[in-house]
Amino acid sequence: MTQTRHNPRIRYDEGCLAAHALNTIGDRWALLVVRELMLAPKRFQAIRHGLPGVTAAVLTQRLTQLAQAGVLVHEGGRYALTDSGRGLLPVLQAMCRWGALHPGHDPRRFISPTALVISMTAMIAGAEGRRAVAALRTAAEAFVLVLADDGILRPRAGTDPAAQFTLSGDGNGLARAVYGPAPLSVLAGSGTIGLAGDAEAAQDFVDLFRLR
């Protein structure tokens, strides 16, 4: 068993590796802070915008703890994940898949744009051999989602002129577009989302995602 230079606060006095991981990222909000930084560095208020239930004091505490544990760094006014922090992406993806199967999920509750995009990387299916370059945009964030022949969705923050289409709206509206039963044309017509570019390609793209 390896040792690191980091000494997280002991919450579980066990030698279990899962317990060791929870000693680092098991506090309330900690893993969701990691989620909000997974696609791009952010300033304090931008992180808080994606976590509307957290207080400033608690967020400050979690950021400090995660920095001390080597999960993130604070440079130039922004918080960014380290390699260790980015290594938690498969954990978040696995939790999305598990959560989709567990009863009680309420999609009417707040969904951050970053949370939606990460869920999409977990819930895409049957995409092998398909190619697409999609763009998602909210009032404060923009993402490019690249789908290659291997069926893996690779997102990044930013824009790309090569995007075939752009879906715009808030996190919950975009989640309805990606996972809901209504066609994009209906959602766009009602003003739930904005749709620009190749509408047929956009519909083919969102049809790749299923919650069950």
C-alpha positions, 0 to 999 in steps of 0.5 A: 500500500502506498503513502502520499504526502497528504494527510486528510482529516480522519473521518473513518479510522480504517485501513480500507481504501474506500474509507481512505478515499472518503477521508479525502472527499467524503465531506458534504459538498466535496465531491460536488465541488470536484464536479464543478471543476471537472471541465474547467478552472473556476473562480469562487463565485462561479463554483458557488453558482453551480452549487446553490445550496452551499454557503460561502463559509462551507464552500471555503472550508471544502476548497481548503480541505481539497487543496490540502489533500492535493485534489485542487490548487488555487492559482490566479484567483481560480481553483483548478483540479490536479491530476488527482482531482481529475482522476475522480471523473470515473467516480462521478460517472459511476455515481451518475449510472447508479443514481439513474437506476436508484428510485427517487431522482427528481429532475425538477431540482436544480441541475448545473450545466457541468453536472449535466455534461458529466452525466452525458459522458456516463449515460451515452449508449450505442454511439460506436461509429457515430461522429458529432461535434455539439455545443451547449451554451448557458448564460455563463458557460459554454461546452463543446462535446466531441463524439468520435468513432469509439462512442466516447463523449469528450467534453471541454469548456469553450466554443468551437466553430466546427460544432454542427449545432448549438443547444442553449438554455439553463441546466434544467432546460438542457437536461429536458432536451437531452433526456426528456421525451419531447422532440427538440423542435417542440422544446425550441418552439416553446422557448424551453431551449434555443436550437441553432444549426443542424436540427436533424443532427441535434436530434440524432445526437440527443437520442443517444442518451438514456436515463434508464 
